[in-house]
Amino acid sequence: MKTRTFNPIILMLALLAASAAVAKYVDISREKIVNLDNITEVSPGVHVIEDKQHIFLVPNITIIVGTDAALIVDTGLGIESAQRVLSEARKLAGNRKLYLTVTHFHPEHGFGAQVFKGQATIIYNRAQRDELLKKGAPFQALFADKLSVADAMKGVKLVTPDIVYDSEAQIDLGGRVVKLNYYKPAHTLGDQVISIPAQGVVILGDLLETQSFPIMPWFPELSDTDVNPANWREIFRNVAATNPVVVIPGHGQVGTAADLDEAARHMDFASKEVTQRCAAGNDLSSIQRDLTPILVAQHPDWDLKDMIPMEIQAYYERLCRR
């Protein structure tokens, strides 16, 4: 598996801290367009445009086709990726009715939704819709100004969904029923779990990155400290109880229940260690210093090792400051 060298959180912090006198700005938006050659049918009627090259800011995108309609999950970063996804959905679904949803509000997952307005019925959970309205514009500016994808953000207009649900919704695509579930804040305020129970397929967005340490954002300076590891772990329990067969992550290769279980065991170990070290009187910096190499040693082949200190901080803030 090709290792991802960068991730949005660390790159963002580095750029925020950098001097204004930096090297000539290079926009890398063209590198972030989804590659339709990566599409794979992972279960009958379930097609994933997979993040096979592990490219920073390119998510997994799923198109689920039934006899009457199709559901697209996530759009990619910006208008061109979304146009390609819509074209592929039309190719797979023909003249069937289209629906669109996104796993969460982050730009690489949903900032192409405007392309689908009028072409598909857009459905989000209420928490997701509200978070988009609150944070969408600042994140659009952040990505354009700090993450070298200004071209991808050009022309992006944030659109509201046609349908909003509170905790659970169901779409019958014709011979294929899809469930949408919102539980509680986890990676973001409005993470959505999409599943096809009859086929054991579950789409988790950035609640899971296969073969990777989790991304747990904690940015007081950006008023973004909504991550909740306890809720996150509870979502894993709810999903595991459905006995999934195919697990589609936000980034990385399509996985199985084993990937979900491995991620859960990691979270259990990390949270227990942080709790015990807090009780022993250790401060955040010492816990990060001592625990990080232990976690790396447990999963030396996992990506996003530079996210571990922030993961530890998320546990610390939630578990040790109560």
C-alpha contacts under 8 A as a table, 3 or more apart, distances in Angstrom:
res1	aa1	res2	aa2	distance
2	K	53	Q	6.77
2	K	54	H	6.58
3	T	54	H	7.12
3	T	303	D	6.26
4	R	7	N	7.31
4	R	54	H	5.92
4	R	55	I	6.76
4	R	56	F	6.90
4	R	303	D	6.50
4	R	304	L	7.38
6	F	10	I	7.27
6	F	11	L	6.50
6	F	56	F	6.46
6	F	304	L	7.89
7	N	10	I	5.84
7	N	11	L	6.03
7	N	56	F	6.09
7	N	57	L	7.84
7	N	304	L	7.10
8	P	11	L	5.28
8	P	12	M	5.80
8	P	56	F	7.28
8	P	57	L	7.20
8	P	147	L	7.46
9	I	12	M	5.14
9	I	13	L	6.33
9	I	217	P	7.44
10	I	13	L	5.18
10	I	14	A	6.18
10	I	306	D	7.39
10	I	307	M	7.52
11	L	14	A	5.09
11	L	15	L	6.17
11	L	147	L	7.17
12	M	15	L	5.22
12	M	16	L	6.06
12	M	146	K	6.19
12	M	147	L	6.22
13	L	16	L	5.02
13	L	17	A	6.18
14	A	17	A	5.26
14	A	18	A	6.12
15	L	18	A	4.98
15	L	146	K	6.00
15	L	147	L	7.61
16	L	146	K	6.88
18	A	22	V	7.48
19	S	22	V	6.19
22	V	25	Y	7.81
25	Y	148	S	7.61
26	V	148	S	6.65
27	D	30	R	7.97
27	D	148	S	4.78
27	D	149	V	5.58
27	D	150	A	6.66
27	D	151	D	7.00
28	I	31	E	5.59
28	I	32	K	7.15
28	I	148	S	5.74
28	I	149	V	5.68
29	S	32	K	5.33
29	S	33	I	7.21
29	S	148	S	7.02
29	S	149	V	4.59
29	S	150	A	7.04
29	S	151	D	5.82
29	S	152	A	5.29
30	R	33	I	5.87
30	R	152	A	7.77
32	K	55	I	7.19
32	K	56	F	7.31
32	K	57	L	6.21
32	K	58	V	5.65
32	K	77	L	7.01
33	I	58	V	7.09
33	I	76	G	7.31
33	I	77	L	7.07
33	I	80	E	6.95
33	I	81	S	5.10
34	V	49	I	7.62
34	V	58	V	6.45
34	V	76	G	6.60
34	V	81	S	5.47
34	V	84	R	7.57
34	V	85	V	7.97
35	N	38	N	5.83
35	N	39	I	7.99
35	N	49	I	7.23
36	L	39	I	5.66
36	L	49	I	6.22
36	L	84	R	7.58
36	L	85	V	7.92
36	L	88	E	7.71
37	D	49	I	7.83
38	N	48	V	7.82
38	N	49	I	5.28
38	N	50	E	5.45
38	N	51	D	7.43
38	N	52	K	6.72
39	I	47	H	6.40
39	I	48	V	5.29
39	I	49	I	4.07
39	I	50	E	6.04
40	T	47	H	5.40
40	T	48	V	5.27
40	T	49	I	6.47
40	T	50	E	7.21
41	E	44	P	6.81
41	E	45	G	6.92
41	E	46	V	5.53
41	E	47	H	4.23
41	E	48	V	6.29
42	V	46	V	5.89
42	V	47	H	6.08
42	V	48	V	6.89
42	V	246	V	7.43
43	S	46	V	5.13
43	S	47	H	7.41
43	S	199	Q	7.37
43	S	201	V	7.67
43	S	246	V	7.72
45	G	64	I	5.65
45	G	65	V	5.04
45	G	66	G	6.74
46	V	62	T	6.96
46	V	63	I	6.00
46	V	64	I	4.59
46	V	65	V	6.54
47	H	62	T	5.62
47	H	63	I	5.12
47	H	64	I	6.24
48	V	60	N	6.63
48	V	61	I	5.58
48	V	62	T	4.41
48	V	63	I	6.36
49	I	60	N	5.77
49	I	61	I	5.07
49	I	62	T	6.26
50	E	59	P	7.42
50	E	60	N	4.81
50	E	61	I	6.61
50	E	252	G	7.59
50	E	253	Q	6.86
50	E	254	V	7.49
51	D	54	H	5.31
51	D	55	I	6.85
51	D	58	V	6.42
51	D	59	P	5.89
51	D	60	N	5.29
51	D	251	H	5.99
51	D	252	G	5.56
51	D	253	Q	6.55
52	K	55	I	7.99
52	K	252	G	6.73
52	K	253	Q	6.34
54	H	58	V	7.49
54	H	251	H	7.22
54	H	252	G	6.06
55	I	58	V	5.54
57	L	77	L	7.22
57	L	108	E	5.72
58	V	76	G	6.52
58	V	77	L	7.14
58	V	108	E	6.52
58	V	251	H	7.38
59	P	76	G	6.34
59	P	108	E	6.61
59	P	109	H	6.50
59	P	250	G	5.67
59	P	251	H	5.09
60	N	74	D	7.78
60	N	248	I	7.65
60	N	249	P	6.99
60	N	250	G	5.59
60	N	251	H	5.62
60	N	252	G	7.48
61	I	72	I	7.51
61	I	73	V	5.86
61	I	74	D	5.42
61	I	75	T	6.73
61	I	76	G	7.25
62	T	72	I	5.84
62	T	73	V	5.07
62	T	74	D	7.04
63	I	70	A	6.89
63	I	71	L	5.75
63	I	72	I	4.53
63	I	73	V	6.32
63	I	89	A	6.52
64	I	70	A	5.40
64	I	71	L	5.09
64	I	72	I	6.41
65	V	69	A	6.26
65	V	70	A	4.28
65	V	71	L	6.57
65	V	92	L	7.31
65	V	93	A	6.27
65	V	173	L	6.90
65	V	176	R	7.77
66	G	69	A	5.38
66	G	70	A	5.83
66	G	173	L	4.63
66	G	174	G	4.88
66	G	175	G	5.95
66	G	176	R	5.50
67	T	96	R	7.81
67	T	173	L	6.47
67	T	174	G	4.68
67	T	175	G	6.36
67	T	176	R	7.94
68	D	96	R	5.64
68	D	97	K	6.71
68	D	173	L	5.42
68	D	174	G	4.82
69	A	93	A	7.06
69	A	96	R	4.75
69	A	97	K	4.49
69	A	98	L	5.66
69	A	99	Y	7.56
69	A	173	L	4.67
69	A	174	G	6.62
70	A	89	A	7.62
70	A	93	A	6.23
70	A	96	R	6.76
70	A	97	K	6.36
70	A	98	L	4.99
70	A	99	Y	6.14
70	A	173	L	6.06
71	L	98	L	5.87
71	L	99	Y	4.57
71	L	100	L	5.60
71	L	101	T	7.45
71	L	173	L	7.65
72	I	75	T	7.74
72	I	89	A	7.29
72	I	98	L	7.53
72	I	99	Y	6.16
72	I	100	L	4.76
72	I	101	T	6.34
73	V	100	L	6.01
73	V	101	T	5.08
73	V	102	V	5.15
73	V	103	T	6.91
74	D	100	L	7.44
74	D	101	T	6.26
74	D	102	V	4.37
74	D	103	T	6.44
74	D	109	H	5.00
74	D	110	G	5.54
75	T	78	G	7.81
75	T	81	S	6.77
75	T	82	A	4.88
75	T	85	V	6.57
75	T	102	V	7.35
75	T	108	E	7.50
75	T	109	H	5.67
75	T	110	G	5.29
75	T	111	F	6.90
75	T	112	G	5.31
75	T	113	A	6.40
76	G	81	S	5.35
76	G	82	A	5.84
76	G	85	V	7.97
76	G	107	P	7.79
76	G	108	E	5.00
76	G	109	H	5.13
76	G	110	G	6.38
76	G	111	F	6.98
76	G	112	G	6.36
77	L	81	S	6.15
77	L	82	A	7.35
77	L	107	P	5.92
77	L	108	E	3.99
77	L	109	H	6.38
77	L	110	G	7.01
77	L	111	F	5.74
77	L	112	G	6.23
77	L	152	A	6.61
77	L	153	M	7.85
78	G	81	S	5.96
78	G	82	A	6.41
78	G	107	P	7.64
78	G	108	E	7.31
78	G	111	F	5.32
78	G	112	G	4.63
78	G	152	A	5.01
78	G	153	M	5.80
78	G	154	K	7.86
78	G	156	V	6.38
79	I	82	A	5.12
79	I	83	Q	6.10
79	I	111	F	7.58
79	I	112	G	4.98
79	I	114	Q	7.77
79	I	115	V	6.60
79	I	152	A	7.00
79	I	153	M	7.96
79	I	155	G	7.57
79	I	156	V	6.66
80	E	83	Q	5.03
80	E	84	R	6.32
80	E	112	G	7.89
80	E	152	A	7.76
81	S	84	R	5.16
81	S	85	V	6.24
81	S	112	G	7.21
82	A	85	V	4.96
82	A	86	L	6.07
82	A	112	G	4.96
82	A	113	A	7.12
82	A	115	V	6.29
82	A	116	F	7.91
83	Q	86	L	5.10
83	Q	87	S	6.12
83	Q	112	G	7.97
83	Q	115	V	6.39
84	R	87	S	5.07
84	R	88	E	6.20
85	V	88	E	5.11
85	V	89	A	6.10
86	L	89	A	4.98
86	L	90	R	6.18
86	L	115	V	7.78
86	L	116	F	7.20
87	S	90	R	5.14
87	S	91	K	6.21
88	E	91	K	4.91
88	E	92	L	6.25
89	A	92	L	5.14
89	A	93	A	5.83
89	A	94	G	7.88
90	R	93	A	5.05
90	R	94	G	5.07
90	R	95	N	7.04
91	K	94	G	5.63
93	A	96	R	5.50
97	K	120	A	7.09
98	L	119	Q	7.01
98	L	120	A	4.58
98	L	121	T	6.38
99	Y	120	A	4.81
99	Y	121	T	4.62
99	Y	122	I	5.80
99	Y	123	I	7.39
100	L	113	A	7.94
100	L	116	F	7.34
100	L	120	A	6.10
100	L	121	T	6.08
100	L	122	I	4.72
100	L	123	I	6.32
101	T	122	I	5.87
101	T	123	I	5.30
101	T	124	Y	5.96
102	V	105	F	7.13
102	V	109	H	6.41
102	V	110	G	5.76
102	V	124	Y	7.10
102	V	192	Q	7.56
103	T	109	H	6.98
103	T	110	G	7.94
103	T	191	D	5.95
103	T	192	Q	4.98
103	T	193	V	6.85
103	T	194	I	7.72
103	T	203	I	7.94
103	T	204	L	6.99
103	T	205	G	5.17
103	T	206	D	7.76
104	H	109	H	6.79
104	H	110	G	7.18
104	H	128	Q	6.35
104	H	188	T	7.10
104	H	190	G	6.06
104	H	191	D	5.04
104	H	192	Q	6.32
104	H	205	G	7.19
105	F	109	H	6.71
105	F	110	G	5.82
105	F	111	F	7.82
105	F	128	Q	6.40
105	F	129	R	7.88
105	F	131	E	7.07
105	F	132	L	5.60
105	F	136	G	7.37
105	F	190	G	7.58
106	H	109	H	5.60
106	H	110	G	6.29
106	H	111	F	7.45
106	H	136	G	7.84
106	H	139	F	7.65
107	P	110	G	5.38
107	P	111	F	4.70
107	P	136	G	7.90
107	P	139	F	7.15
107	P	140	Q	6.94
107	P	143	F	7.91
108	E	111	F	6.29
109	H	112	G	7.96
110	G	113	A	5.79
111	F	114	Q	7.61
111	F	156	V	6.78
111	F	157	K	7.81
111	F	158	L	6.95
112	G	115	V	5.93
112	G	116	F	7.76
112	G	156	V	7.01
113	A	116	F	5.42
113	A	117	K	6.73
113	A	158	L	7.43
113	A	159	V	6.68
114	Q	117	K	5.12
114	Q	156	V	7.41
114	Q	157	K	6.31
114	Q	158	L	6.76
114	Q	159	V	5.85
115	V	119	Q	7.71
116	F	119	Q	4.91
116	F	120	A	5.37
116	F	121	T	7.90
116	F	122	I	7.71
117	K	120	A	6.10
117	K	121	T	7.36
117	K	122	I	7.32
117	K	159	V	7.71
118	G	121	T	7.28
121	T	161	P	7.74
121	T	162	D	6.08
121	T	163	I	7.55
122	I	161	P	4.81
122	I	162	D	5.13
122	I	163	I	6.34
123	I	161	P	5.27
123	I	162	D	5.97
123	I	163	I	4.68
123	I	164	V	5.81
123	I	165	Y	7.75
124	Y	128	Q	6.26
124	Y	129	R	6.14
124	Y	161	P	6.09
124	Y	163	I	6.65
124	Y	164	V	5.30
124	Y	165	Y	6.66
125	N	128	Q	5.33
125	N	129	R	6.27
125	N	164	V	5.31
125	N	165	Y	4.76
125	N	166	D	5.57
125	N	167	S	6.99
125	N	182	Y	6.63
125	N	190	G	7.02
125	N	192	Q	7.37
126	R	129	R	5.07
126	R	130	D	6.10
126	R	164	V	5.60
126	R	165	Y	5.76
126	R	166	D	5.45
126	R	190	G	7.63
127	A	130	D	5.15
127	A	131	E	6.09
127	A	166	D	7.60
127	A	189	L	6.25
127	A	190	G	4.73
128	Q	131	E	5.13
128	Q	132	L	6.18
128	Q	189	L	6.59
128	Q	190	G	3.96
128	Q	191	D	6.84
128	Q	192	Q	7.93
129	R	132	L	5.17
129	R	133	L	6.40
129	R	160	T	6.91
129	R	161	P	7.30
129	R	164	V	7.67
129	R	190	G	7.70
130	D	133	L	5.15
130	D	134	K	6.24
131	E	134	K	5.00
131	E	135	K	5.80
131	E	136	G	7.35
131	E	189	L	6.61
131	E	190	G	6.90
132	L	135	K	5.36
132	L	136	G	4.68
133	L	136	G	5.72
133	L	137	A	7.69
134	K	137	A	7.64
135	K	138	P	5.57
135	K	139	F	6.12
136	G	139	F	5.26
136	G	140	Q	6.11
136	G	158	L	7.15
137	A	140	Q	5.02
137	A	141	A	6.31
137	A	158	L	7.85
138	P	141	A	5.17
138	P	142	L	6.03
139	F	142	L	4.81
139	F	143	F	6.04
140	Q	143	F	5.36
140	Q	144	A	6.19
140	Q	153	M	6.62
141	A	144	A	5.09
141	A	145	D	5.87
142	L	145	D	5.29
142	L	146	K	5.51
142	L	147	L	7.07
143	F	146	K	5.50
143	F	147	L	4.82
143	F	148	S	6.97
143	F	149	V	6.17
143	F	150	A	6.88
143	F	153	M	7.47
144	A	147	L	6.16
144	A	148	S	6.21
144	A	149	V	5.18
144	A	150	A	3.79
144	A	151	D	7.40
144	A	152	A	7.69
144	A	153	M	5.89
145	D	148	S	6.64
145	D	149	V	7.66
145	D	150	A	6.43
146	K	149	V	7.99
147	L	150	A	7.79
149	V	152	A	5.32
149	V	153	M	6.55
150	A	153	M	5.08
150	A	154	K	6.32
151	D	154	K	5.17
152	A	156	V	7.94
153	M	156	V	5.46
161	P	164	V	6.60
165	Y	168	E	6.54
165	Y	169	A	6.43
166	D	182	Y	7.17
167	S	181	N	5.77
167	S	182	Y	4.76
167	S	183	Y	6.48
168	E	179	K	7.27
168	E	180	L	5.61
168	E	181	N	4.61
168	E	182	Y	6.24
169	A	179	K	5.95
169	A	180	L	5.08
169	A	181	N	6.64
170	Q	177	V	6.94
170	Q	178	V	5.70
170	Q	179	K	4.56
170	Q	180	L	6.05
171	I	177	V	5.76
171	I	178	V	5.17
171	I	179	K	6.49
172	D	175	G	7.18
172	D	176	R	6.03
172	D	177	V	4.40
172	D	178	V	6.33
173	L	176	R	5.33
173	L	177	V	5.98
173	L	178	V	7.44
174	G	177	V	7.17
176	R	196	I	7.32
176	R	198	A	7.91
177	V	196	I	6.15
177	V	197	P	7.72
177	V	198	A	7.77
178	V	194	I	6.97
178	V	195	S	5.67
178	V	196	I	4.80
178	V	197	P	7.39
179	K	194	I	5.69
179	K	195	S	5.21
179	K	196	I	6.30
179	K	197	P	7.61
180	L	192	Q	6.74
180	L	193	V	5.88
180	L	194	I	4.70
180	L	195	S	6.66
181	N	192	Q	5.76
181	N	193	V	5.15
181	N	194	I	6.42
182	Y	190	G	7.00
182	Y	191	D	6.57
182	Y	192	Q	5.15
182	Y	193	V	6.53
183	Y	191	D	7.84
183	Y	192	Q	7.73
183	Y	235	I	7.00
184	K	189	L	7.15
184	K	190	G	7.24
184	K	191	D	7.65
184	K	231	N	6.14
184	K	232	W	7.96
185	P	188	T	5.68
185	P	189	L	4.15
185	P	190	G	5.89
185	P	191	D	6.67
185	P	226	D	7.02
185	P	227	V	6.67
185	P	228	N	6.13
185	P	231	N	6.54
185	P	232	W	7.52
186	A	189	L	6.32
186	A	190	G	7.72
186	A	191	D	6.66
186	A	207	L	7.63
186	A	226	D	7.41
186	A	227	V	5.06
186	A	228	N	4.56
186	A	229	P	6.13
186	A	230	A	7.77
186	A	231	N	5.55
186	A	232	W	4.69
187	H	191	D	6.68
187	H	206	D	6.93
187	H	207	L	6.09
187	H	215	I	7.42
187	H	216	M	6.13
187	H	217	P	7.32
187	H	226	D	7.61
187	H	227	V	4.96
187	H	228	N	6.72
187	H	229	P	7.74
187	H	232	W	7.00
188	T	191	D	5.75
188	T	226	D	6.19
188	T	227	V	5.70
189	L	226	D	6.30
189	L	227	V	7.35
191	D	205	G	7.74
191	D	207	L	7.69
192	Q	204	L	7.17
192	Q	205	G	7.65
193	V	202	V	7.10
193	V	203	I	5.94
193	V	204	L	5.30
193	V	205	G	7.57
194	I	202	V	5.78
194	I	203	I	5.04
194	I	204	L	6.84
195	S	200	G	7.49
195	S	201	V	5.49
195	S	202	V	4.21
195	S	203	I	6.04
196	I	199	Q	5.63
196	I	200	G	6.07
196	I	201	V	5.12
196	I	202	V	6.46
197	P	200	G	5.04
197	P	201	V	6.46
197	P	202	V	7.87
197	P	242	T	7.46
197	P	244	P	7.98
198	A	201	V	7.97
199	Q	245	V	7.63
200	G	242	T	7.56
200	G	243	N	6.73
200	G	244	P	4.42
200	G	245	V	4.85
200	G	246	V	6.19
201	V	244	P	5.86
201	V	245	V	6.03
201	V	246	V	4.74
201	V	247	V	6.07
201	V	248	I	7.71
202	V	239	V	7.88
202	V	244	P	6.51
202	V	246	V	6.37
202	V	247	V	5.12
202	V	248	I	6.20
203	I	247	V	6.06
203	I	248	I	4.68
203	I	249	P	6.28
203	I	250	G	7.92
204	L	207	L	5.52
204	L	208	L	6.07
204	L	247	V	7.36
204	L	248	I	6.18
204	L	249	P	5.36
204	L	250	G	6.44
205	G	208	L	6.33
205	G	209	E	7.93
205	G	248	I	7.39
205	G	249	P	5.21
205	G	250	G	3.74
205	G	251	H	7.52
206	D	209	E	6.14
206	D	215	I	7.60
206	D	249	P	6.45
206	D	250	G	4.46
206	D	251	H	7.08
207	L	214	P	7.54
207	L	232	W	7.24
207	L	249	P	7.37
207	L	250	G	7.23
208	L	214	P	6.86
208	L	249	P	5.08
208	L	250	G	6.25
208	L	251	H	7.77
208	L	260	L	7.37
208	L	263	A	7.54
209	E	212	S	5.49
209	E	213	F	7.31
209	E	214	P	6.63
209	E	249	P	5.28
209	E	250	G	5.84
209	E	251	H	5.27
209	E	252	G	5.87
210	T	249	P	6.37
210	T	251	H	7.10
210	T	252	G	5.40
210	T	253	Q	6.31
210	T	254	V	7.43
210	T	255	G	6.72
210	T	259	D	6.38
211	Q	252	G	7.40
211	Q	259	D	7.61
211	Q	301	D	7.30
211	Q	302	W	4.86
211	Q	303	D	6.37
212	S	302	W	4.52
212	S	303	D	4.44
212	S	304	L	5.87
212	S	305	K	7.77
213	F	263	A	7.89
213	F	302	W	6.41
213	F	303	D	6.30
213	F	304	L	5.59
213	F	305	K	6.36
213	F	307	M	6.86
213	F	308	I	6.90
214	P	304	L	7.69
214	P	307	M	7.22
214	P	308	I	7.88
214	P	311	E	7.20
215	I	307	M	6.26
215	I	310	M	8.00
215	I	311	E	6.93
216	M	227	V	6.09
216	M	229	P	7.87
216	M	307	M	7.68
216	M	310	M	6.48
216	M	311	E	5.30
216	M	314	A	6.56
217	P	224	D	7.27
217	P	225	T	6.68
217	P	226	D	7.83
217	P	227	V	6.21
217	P	310	M	6.95
217	P	311	E	7.71
217	P	314	A	7.62
218	W	224	D	6.24
218	W	225	T	4.73
218	W	226	D	7.47
218	W	227	V	6.97
218	W	310	M	6.71
218	W	313	Q	7.54
218	W	314	A	6.41
219	F	222	L	5.30
219	F	223	S	6.24
219	F	224	D	5.03
219	F	225	T	5.58
220	P	223	S	4.82
220	P	224	D	5.82
220	P	225	T	5.98
221	E	224	D	7.58
227	V	314	A	7.20
228	N	231	N	5.58
228	N	232	W	6.23
228	N	314	A	7.53
228	N	318	R	7.34
229	P	232	W	4.80
229	P	233	R	6.10
229	P	314	A	7.22
229	P	315	Y	6.74
229	P	318	R	7.87
230	A	233	R	5.21
230	A	234	E	6.33
231	N	234	E	4.97
231	N	235	I	6.24
232	W	235	I	5.16
232	W	236	F	6.54
233	R	236	F	5.07
233	R	237	R	6.51
233	R	264	A	6.66
233	R	267	M	7.32
234	E	237	R	5.01
234	E	238	N	6.33
235	I	238	N	5.03
235	I	239	V	6.16
236	F	239	V	5.12
236	F	240	A	5.97
236	F	260	L	7.18
236	F	264	A	6.81
237	R	240	A	5.10
237	R	241	A	6.18
238	N	241	A	5.32
238	N	242	T	7.05
239	V	242	T	5.49
239	V	243	N	7.34
239	V	244	P	7.27
240	A	243	N	5.41
240	A	244	P	6.56
240	A	257	A	7.15
240	A	260	L	7.55
240	A	261	D	7.79
243	N	257	A	7.28
244	P	247	V	6.71
244	P	256	T	7.15
244	P	257	A	5.76
245	V	256	T	5.56
245	V	257	A	6.01
246	V	254	V	7.28
246	V	255	G	6.10
246	V	256	T	4.94
246	V	257	A	7.07
247	V	254	V	6.13
247	V	255	G	4.91
247	V	256	T	4.90
247	V	257	A	6.51
247	V	259	D	7.91
247	V	260	L	7.63
248	I	253	Q	7.73
248	I	254	V	4.92
248	I	255	G	6.12
249	P	252	G	6.53
249	P	253	Q	7.32
249	P	254	V	6.32
249	P	255	G	7.33
255	G	258	A	7.62
255	G	259	D	5.97
256	T	259	D	5.51
256	T	260	L	6.90
257	A	260	L	5.04
257	A	261	D	6.15
258	A	261	D	5.02
258	A	262	E	6.08
259	D	262	E	5.09
259	D	263	A	6.21
260	L	263	A	5.23
260	L	264	A	6.19
261	D	264	A	5.01
261	D	265	R	6.16
262	E	265	R	5.18
262	E	266	H	6.27
263	A	266	H	5.14
263	A	267	M	6.34
264	A	267	M	5.11
264	A	268	D	6.19
265	R	268	D	5.03
265	R	269	F	6.19
266	H	269	F	5.24
266	H	270	A	6.09
267	M	270	A	5.14
267	M	271	S	5.96
268	D	271	S	5.41
268	D	272	K	6.10
269	F	272	K	5.23
269	F	273	E	6.15
270	A	273	E	5.20
270	A	274	V	6.22
270	A	295	L	7.60
270	A	312	I	7.39
271	S	274	V	5.17
271	S	275	T	6.13
271	S	312	I	7.83
271	S	315	Y	6.03
272	K	275	T	5.14
272	K	276	Q	6.18
273	E	276	Q	5.22
273	E	277	R	6.08
273	E	291	L	7.80
274	V	277	R	5.16
274	V	278	C	6.05
274	V	287	I	6.99
274	V	312	I	7.00
274	V	315	Y	6.73
274	V	316	Y	6.44
275	T	278	C	5.17
275	T	279	A	6.26
275	T	315	Y	7.99
275	T	316	Y	7.48
275	T	319	L	6.46
275	T	320	C	6.71
276	Q	279	A	5.09
276	Q	280	A	6.30
277	R	280	A	4.99
277	R	281	G	6.54
277	R	282	N	5.55
277	R	287	I	6.81
278	C	281	G	5.18
278	C	282	N	5.22
278	C	283	D	6.77
278	C	316	Y	7.70
278	C	320	C	6.16
279	A	282	N	7.43
282	N	286	S	6.27
282	N	287	I	6.38
283	D	286	S	5.60
283	D	287	I	6.30
284	L	287	I	5.16
284	L	288	Q	6.15
284	L	313	Q	6.84
284	L	316	Y	6.84
285	S	288	Q	5.12
285	S	289	R	6.12
286	S	289	R	4.97
286	S	290	D	6.06
287	I	290	D	5.28
287	I	291	L	5.63
287	I	292	T	7.91
287	I	312	I	7.72
288	Q	291	L	5.47
288	Q	292	T	5.64
288	Q	309	P	5.47
288	Q	312	I	6.36
288	Q	313	Q	7.71
289	R	292	T	5.97
289	R	293	P	7.65
290	D	293	P	6.59
290	D	294	I	7.32
291	L	294	I	5.21
291	L	295	L	6.37
292	T	295	L	5.28
292	T	296	V	6.25
292	T	308	I	6.29
292	T	309	P	6.68
293	P	296	V	4.96
293	P	297	A	6.05
294	I	297	A	5.17
294	I	298	Q	6.45
295	L	298	Q	5.18
295	L	299	H	6.63
295	L	308	I	7.93
296	V	299	H	5.30
296	V	300	P	5.29
296	V	305	K	6.88
297	A	300	P	5.34
299	H	302	W	5.52
302	W	305	K	7.05
304	L	307	M	5.47
304	L	308	I	7.60
305	K	308	I	5.63
306	D	309	P	6.96
307	M	310	M	5.51
307	M	311	E	6.28
308	I	311	E	4.95
308	I	312	I	6.18
309	P	312	I	5.07
309	P	313	Q	6.21
310	M	313	Q	4.86
310	M	314	A	6.20
311	E	314	A	5.13
311	E	315	Y	6.51
312	I	315	Y	5.22
312	I	316	Y	6.08
313	Q	316	Y	4.82
313	Q	317	E	6.00
314	A	317	E	5.31
314	A	318	R	6.21
315	Y	318	R	5.22
315	Y	319	L	5.61
315	Y	320	C	7.59
316	Y	319	L	5.28
316	Y	320	C	5.09
316	Y	321	R	7.09
317	E	320	C	5.83
317	E	321	R	5.56
318	R	321	R	6.24
318	R	322	R	6.81
319	L	322	R	6.18
